[in-house]
């Protein structure tokens, strides 16, 4: 699986991780599946408050952010394709705690290590052997220099009228 994400969004995740340290940061990845390239594209991030009881070593996304994102997706907005979080005192590999928390539903996990490295993972379905903790398989990250295109403005390319 390939995950396409802009370099600007990757930098936003790194910045959020630095701001939240020494606690783990967390948030949602929003986007869509591209059938032609068989890849998934991240178009937006939804940073969330980490409400875990032990935020130094665990993360839990604020339910209000999660519910709002689901509601927005039902109304035609981008889908939740996964989430991101940081390991402020460790590497960008899934931990045993991550594996215990994973829903194993195919969602994408981006993990930011203490050195700013970001890796991508997919929580595989039960019965599918993942490469890490029998739960996660690596996801190829493809950085894009630009983010999502701005919506077109009507009349933007029309010739001006001369009075």
TARA-V974604 format. One record per run of one state. SS is the DSSP state (hx for helix, st for strand, lp for the rest). FROM is the first residue (numbers start at 1). LEN is the number of residues. Records with the same first field share a line. If there is no record, write none. Layout:
BEGIN
SS = FROM-LEN / FROM-LEN
END
This chain:
BEGIN
lp = 1-1 / 21-5 / 35-4 / 49-1 / 51-10 / 62-1 / 75-4 / 87-9 / 102-6 / 113-5 / 124-8 / 133-3 / 145-19
st = 2-5 / 26-9 / 39-10 / 50-1 / 61-1 / 79-8 / 108-5 / 118-6 / 132-1 / 136-9
hx = 7-14 / 63-12 / 96-6
END
